[in-house]
Amino acid sequence: KMRFDLQEFLDSPSLEKLESCRKDDLLCIAAHFDVCVVRSDVKRD
């Protein structure tokens, strides 16, 4: 699996890319949009 690229995701977001994200990737997206996420609420790896 390729390393997650936040800028690439922001430039061309898709449900497919979102569904393939790992926990840390989702936290990175959330942080970018200033969304507070409780780690236990995030999709499991």
C-alpha positions, 0 to 999 in steps of 0.5 A: 500500500502506498503512503497516504498523501493528504494533499492528493486526497484533498485535491481529488477526494473519493469514497474509494480513497476514504474507505482505503484509509488507515486509522492514522490517515483518517486522523490526519484528515480530521486534524486538517479540518479541525475535527476532534476525534476520539481515537476509539471512535475511528475505524479499526485497521 
